[in-house]
Amino acid sequence: MRLAVFGANGPTGRLLTGQALAAGHRVTAVTRQPHALPPPRRCRGGRRLPERRRRDVPGG
């Protein structure tokens, strides 16, 4: 199964991510601090939303 965990650096996110990986699932961790994720990891992104799209995102 492919999963996305938002807030993967927090206590609950780390727990969920670890359990999912141990069960053999493929996990995408969504976080503001990818450098703080424990291995194994592959980082992608780091893009900020363009200003014209930011207004469409709640809290953006």
MOPAC internal coordinates of N, CA, C and O (Angstrom, degrees):
PM7 1SCF
backbone

  N    0.0000 0     0.00 0     0.00 0    0    0    0
  C    1.4405 1     0.00 0     0.00 0    1    0    0
  C    1.5280 1   108.04 1     0.00 0    2    1    0
  O    1.2310 1   120.93 1   -34.55 1    3    2    1
  N    1.3091 1   115.83 1   145.45 1    3    2    1
  C    1.4571 1   121.50 1   176.33 1    5    3    2
  C    1.5231 1   108.45 1  -103.03 1    6    5    3
  O    1.2310 1   120.52 1   -53.59 1    7    6    5
  N    1.3240 1   116.60 1   126.41 1    7    6    5
  C    1.4654 1   122.05 1  -176.55 1    9    7    6
  C    1.5211 1   110.49 1  -124.82 1   10    9    7
  O    1.2310 1   120.92 1   -29.37 1   11   10    9
  N    1.3261 1   115.84 1   150.63 1   11   10    9
  C    1.4638 1   122.53 1   170.39 1   13   11   10
  C    1.5177 1   106.99 1  -117.88 1   14   13   11
  O    1.2310 1   120.59 1   -51.98 1   15   14   13
  N    1.3313 1   116.49 1   128.02 1   15   14   13
  C    1.4630 1   121.24 1   179.04 1   17   15   14
  C    1.5260 1   107.36 1  -114.73 1   18   17   15
  O    1.2310 1   120.94 1   -65.88 1   19   18   17
  N    1.3185 1   115.81 1   114.12 1   19   18   17
  C    1.4612 1   121.17 1   177.05 1   21   19   18
  C    1.5254 1   108.22 1   -86.93 1   22   21   19
  O    1.2310 1   120.54 1   -41.99 1   23   22   21
  N    1.3294 1   116.56 1   138.01 1   23   22   21
  C    1.4599 1   120.37 1  -176.96 1   25   23   22
  C    1.5222 1   110.85 1    74.57 1   26   25   23
  O    1.2310 1   120.45 1  -141.83 1   27   26   25
  N    1.3197 1   116.74 1    38.17 1   27   26   25
  C    1.4645 1   121.87 1  -173.29 1   29   27   26
  C    1.5246 1   113.89 1   -66.59 1   30   29   27
  O    1.2310 1   119.29 1   165.13 1   31   30   29
  N    1.3259 1   118.96 1   -14.87 1   31   30   29
  C    1.4629 1   120.93 1   178.18 1   33   31   30
  C    1.5188 1   113.22 1   -88.50 1   34   33   31
  O    1.2310 1   120.23 1   167.94 1   35   34   33
  N    1.3152 1   117.17 1   -12.06 1   35   34   33
  C    1.4621 1   120.36 1   179.05 1   37   35   34
  C    1.5226 1   110.80 1   -78.01 1   38   37   35
  O    1.2310 1   120.25 1    -9.15 1   39   38   37
  N    1.3251 1   117.14 1   170.85 1   39   38   37
  C    1.4666 1   120.63 1  -177.51 1   41   39   38
  C    1.5311 1   113.32 1   -58.13 1   42   41   39
  O    1.2310 1   120.16 1   134.26 1   43   42   41
  N    1.3076 1   117.30 1   -45.74 1   43   42   41
  C    1.4702 1   120.03 1  -179.64 1   45   43   42
  C    1.5266 1   110.55 1   -70.22 1   46   45   43
  O    1.2310 1   120.62 1   137.82 1   47   46   45
  N    1.3160 1   116.41 1   -42.18 1   47   46   45
  C    1.4592 1   120.29 1   179.27 1   49   47   46
  C    1.5173 1   112.84 1   -61.47 1   50   49   47
  O    1.2310 1   120.24 1   138.35 1   51   50   49
  N    1.3245 1   117.15 1   -41.65 1   51   50   49
  C    1.4735 1   120.16 1   177.48 1   53   51   50
  C    1.5198 1   110.98 1   -63.80 1   54   53   51
  O    1.2310 1   120.63 1   138.94 1   55   54   53
  N    1.3261 1   116.40 1   -41.06 1   55   54   53
  C    1.4577 1   120.51 1   179.41 1   57   55   54
  C    1.5336 1   110.52 1   -63.21 1   58   57   55
  O    1.2310 1   120.54 1   130.92 1   59   58   57
  N    1.3279 1   116.58 1   -49.08 1   59   58   57
  C    1.4651 1   120.78 1   179.62 1   61   59   58
  C    1.5234 1   112.17 1   -62.09 1   62   61   59
  O    1.2310 1   120.73 1   137.43 1   63   62   61
  N    1.3254 1   116.21 1   -42.57 1   63   62   61
  C    1.4598 1   120.35 1  -179.75 1   65   63   62
  C    1.5220 1   111.02 1   -63.24 1   66   65   63
  O    1.2310 1   120.39 1   134.73 1   67   66   65
  N    1.3209 1   116.86 1   -45.27 1   67   66   65
  C    1.4616 1   121.05 1   179.03 1   69   67   66
  C    1.5115 1   112.80 1   -61.82 1   70   69   67
  O    1.2310 1   120.57 1   136.92 1   71   70   69
  N    1.3236 1   116.52 1   -43.08 1   71   70   69
  C    1.4620 1   120.80 1   179.58 1   73   71   70
  C    1.5279 1   110.83 1   -65.80 1   74   73   71
  O    1.2310 1   120.49 1   138.34 1   75   74   73
  N    1.3151 1   116.67 1   -41.66 1   75   74   73
  C    1.4610 1   120.27 1  -179.23 1   77   75   74
  C    1.5289 1   111.15 1   -65.90 1   78   77   75
  O    1.2310 1   120.23 1   137.07 1   79   78   77
  N    1.3224 1   117.17 1   -42.93 1   79   78   77
  C    1.4677 1   120.13 1   178.40 1   81   79   78
  C    1.5223 1   110.99 1   -64.98 1   82   81   79
  O    1.2310 1   120.20 1   138.64 1   83   82   81
  N    1.3208 1   117.22 1   -41.36 1   83   82   81
  C    1.4670 1   121.14 1   179.36 1   85   83   82
  C    1.5306 1   111.44 1   -63.42 1   86   85   83
  O    1.2310 1   120.47 1   150.92 1   87   86   85
  N    1.3231 1   116.71 1   -29.08 1   87   86   85
  C    1.4616 1   121.04 1   179.15 1   89   87   86
  C    1.5270 1   112.10 1   -85.17 1   90   89   87
  O    1.2310 1   120.39 1  -179.84 1   91   90   89
  N    1.3350 1   116.86 1     0.16 1   91   90   89
  C    1.4544 1   120.66 1   176.53 1   93   91   90
  C    1.5151 1   115.68 1    90.17 1   94   93   91
  O    1.2310 1   120.33 1  -167.53 1   95   94   93
  N    1.3267 1   116.98 1    12.47 1   95   94   93
  C    1.4628 1   120.43 1   179.58 1   97   95   94
  C    1.5278 1   110.33 1   -83.20 1   98   97   95
  O    1.2310 1   121.32 1   -21.08 1   99   98   97
  N    1.3164 1   115.08 1   158.92 1   99   98   97
  C    1.4639 1   121.33 1   175.38 1  101   99   98
  C    1.5289 1   107.20 1   -96.13 1  102  101   99
  O    1.2310 1   120.32 1   -56.94 1  103  102  101
  N    1.3249 1   116.99 1   123.06 1  103  102  101
  C    1.4619 1   121.38 1  -172.33 1  105  103  102
  C    1.5245 1   110.87 1  -116.31 1  106  105  103
  O    1.2310 1   121.09 1   -47.12 1  107  106  105
  N    1.3256 1   115.52 1   132.88 1  107  106  105
  C    1.4545 1   122.02 1   168.75 1  109  107  106
  C    1.5204 1   106.49 1  -106.45 1  110  109  107
  O    1.2310 1   120.86 1   -63.63 1  111  110  109
  N    1.3195 1   115.96 1   116.37 1  111  110  109
  C    1.4669 1   121.36 1   179.82 1  113  111  110
  C    1.5206 1   108.40 1   -93.38 1  114  113  111
  O    1.2310 1   120.72 1   -58.09 1  115  114  113
  N    1.3141 1   116.22 1   121.91 1  115  114  113
  C    1.4568 1   121.90 1   179.18 1  117  115  114
  C    1.5136 1   107.02 1  -102.58 1  118  117  115
  O    1.2310 1   120.87 1   -63.19 1  119  118  117
  N    1.3333 1   115.95 1   116.81 1  119  118  117
  C    1.4580 1   120.47 1  -175.00 1  121  119  118
  C    1.5147 1   110.86 1  -151.91 1  122  121  119
  O    1.2310 1   120.92 1   -22.85 1  123  122  121
  N    1.3074 1   115.85 1   157.15 1  123  122  121
  C    1.4613 1   120.42 1   176.44 1  125  123  122
  C    1.5242 1   111.29 1   -84.39 1  126  125  123
  O    1.2310 1   119.97 1   166.52 1  127  126  125
  N    1.3249 1   117.66 1   -13.48 1  127  126  125
  C    1.4613 1   121.50 1  -177.08 1  129  127  126
  C    1.5292 1   110.81 1  -128.74 1  130  129  127
  O    1.2310 1   119.87 1  -107.10 1  131  130  129
  N    1.3336 1   117.85 1    72.90 1  131  130  129
  C    1.4624 1   119.98 1  -175.98 1  133  131  130
  C    1.5248 1   113.43 1   -62.03 1  134  133  131
  O    1.2310 1   119.92 1   153.29 1  135  134  133
  N    1.3261 1   117.75 1   -26.71 1  135  134  133
  C    1.4700 1   120.29 1   179.77 1  137  135  134
  C    1.5295 1   111.97 1   -65.76 1  138  137  135
  O    1.2310 1   119.96 1   161.70 1  139  138  137
  N    1.3267 1   117.68 1   -18.30 1  139  138  137
  C    1.4645 1   121.27 1  -178.34 1  141  139  138
  C    1.5322 1   112.98 1   -89.15 1  142  141  139
  O    1.2310 1   120.12 1   175.87 1  143  142  141
  N    1.3269 1   117.38 1    -4.13 1  143  142  141
  C    1.4587 1   120.26 1   179.33 1  145  143  142
  C    1.5276 1   110.14 1   -73.08 1  146  145  143
  O    1.2310 1   120.22 1   -40.33 1  147  146  145
  N    1.3184 1   117.18 1   139.67 1  147  146  145
  C    1.4636 1   119.10 1   175.80 1  149  147  146
  C    1.5288 1   110.44 1   -74.73 1  150  149  147
  O    1.2310 1   120.03 1   -23.13 1  151  150  149
  N    1.3389 1   117.54 1   156.87 1  151  150  149
  C    1.4660 1   119.64 1   176.72 1  153  151  150
  C    1.5243 1   109.88 1   -67.12 1  154  153  151
  O    1.2310 1   117.70 1   -22.74 1  155  154  153
  N    1.2892 1   121.99 1   157.26 1  155  154  153
  C    1.4739 1   125.78 1    -0.76 1  157  155  154
  C    1.5225 1   110.16 1   -79.86 1  158  157  155
  O    1.2310 1   120.85 1   -34.83 1  159  158  157
  N    1.2989 1   115.99 1   145.17 1  159  158  157
  C    1.4640 1   118.95 1   179.57 1  161  159  158
  C    1.5195 1   110.14 1  -152.87 1  162  161  159
  O    1.2310 1   121.85 1   -30.19 1  163  162  161
  N    1.2984 1   114.06 1   149.81 1  163  162  161
  C    1.4576 1   123.58 1   169.70 1  165  163  162
  C    1.5114 1   105.00 1  -132.47 1  166  165  163
  O    1.2310 1   120.29 1   -57.06 1  167  166  165
  N    1.2939 1   117.04 1   122.94 1  167  166  165
  C    1.4661 1   120.45 1  -176.50 1  169  167  166
  C    1.5150 1   110.48 1   -98.96 1  170  169  167
  O    1.2310 1   121.63 1   -45.25 1  171  170  169
  N    1.3262 1   114.48 1   134.75 1  171  170  169
  C    1.4504 1   122.29 1   174.51 1  173  171  170
  C    1.5095 1   107.84 1  -134.15 1  174  173  171
  O    1.2310 1   121.01 1   -25.19 1  175  174  173
  N    1.2880 1   115.67 1   154.81 1  175  174  173
  C    1.4533 1   118.89 1   173.46 1  177  175  174
  C    1.5095 1   112.35 1   100.70 1  178  177  175
  O    1.2310 1   121.41 1    50.86 1  179  178  177
  N    1.3221 1   114.91 1  -129.14 1  179  178  177
  C    1.4459 1   119.70 1  -174.35 1  181  179  178
  C    1.5166 1   111.70 1    82.08 1  182  181  179
  O    1.2310 1   120.64 1  -167.40 1  183  182  181
  N    1.3063 1   116.39 1    12.60 1  183  182  181
  C    1.4630 1   119.68 1   179.80 1  185  183  182
  C    1.5128 1   110.68 1   -90.02 1  186  185  183
  O    1.2310 1   121.55 1   -38.26 1  187  186  185
  N    1.2805 1   114.64 1   141.74 1  187  186  185
  C    1.4617 1   119.46 1   172.72 1  189  187  186
  C    1.5269 1   107.58 1   -95.18 1  190  189  187
  O    1.2310 1   121.26 1   -26.13 1  191  190  189
  N    1.3048 1   115.19 1   153.87 1  191  190  189
  C    1.4614 1   119.25 1   178.84 1  193  191  190
  C    1.5215 1   110.02 1   -69.89 1  194  193  191
  O    1.2310 1   120.55 1   -42.49 1  195  194  193
  N    1.3212 1   116.55 1   137.51 1  195  194  193
  C    1.4729 1   118.14 1   173.19 1  197  195  194
  C    1.5248 1   109.26 1   -60.87 1  198  197  195
  O    1.2310 1   120.69 1   -29.74 1  199  198  197
  N    1.2841 1   116.29 1   150.26 1  199  198  197
  C    1.4671 1   121.62 1  -176.62 1  201  199  198
  C    1.5254 1   111.80 1   -54.65 1  202  201  199
  O    1.2310 1   120.01 1   141.77 1  203  202  201
  N    1.3160 1   117.58 1   -38.23 1  203  202  201
  C    1.4670 1   120.04 1  -178.21 1  205  203  202
  C    1.5216 1   111.85 1   -66.75 1  206  205  203
  O    1.2310 1   119.18 1   154.47 1  207  206  205
  N    1.3239 1   119.17 1   -25.53 1  207  206  205
  C    1.4665 1   122.26 1   178.15 1  209  207  206
  C    1.5235 1   111.69 1   -91.75 1  210  209  207
  O    1.2310 1   119.99 1   156.56 1  211  210  209
  N    1.3064 1   117.62 1   -23.44 1  211  210  209
  C    1.4606 1   121.48 1  -176.76 1  213  211  210
  C    1.5258 1   111.85 1   -59.02 1  214  213  211
  O    1.2310 1   120.33 1   144.38 1  215  214  213
  N    1.3035 1   116.98 1   -35.62 1  215  214  213
  C    1.4672 1   119.92 1  -178.96 1  217  215  214
  C    1.5262 1   111.87 1   -67.27 1  218  217  215
  O    1.2310 1   120.19 1   160.38 1  219  218  217
  N    1.3526 1   117.24 1   -19.62 1  219  218  217
  C    1.4640 1   121.17 1   179.52 1  221  219  218
  C    1.5248 1   113.21 1   -85.09 1  222  221  219
  O    1.2310 1   120.25 1   170.30 1  223  222  221
  N    1.3272 1   117.13 1    -9.70 1  223  222  221
  C    1.4621 1   121.61 1  -176.60 1  225  223  222
  C    1.5198 1   109.12 1  -102.79 1  226  225  223
  O    1.2310 1   119.52 1   -55.51 1  227  226  225
  N    1.3353 1   118.51 1   124.49 1  227  226  225
  C    1.4658 1   119.82 1   178.96 1  229  227  226
  C    1.5265 1   110.99 1   -56.37 1  230  229  227
  O    1.2310 1   120.28 1   -50.38 1  231  230  229
  N    1.3009 1   117.08 1   129.62 1  231  230  229
  C    1.4637 1   121.91 1  -179.89 1  233  231  230
  C    1.5110 1   113.35 1    79.68 1  234  233  231
  O    1.2310 1   119.55 1  -176.57 1  235  234  233
  N    1.3386 1   118.47 1     3.43 1  235  234  233
  C    1.4638 1   122.51 1  -175.67 1  237  235  234
  C    1.4910 1   113.31 1   -78.54 1  238  237  235
  O    1.2310 1   120.10 1   180.00 1  239  238  237

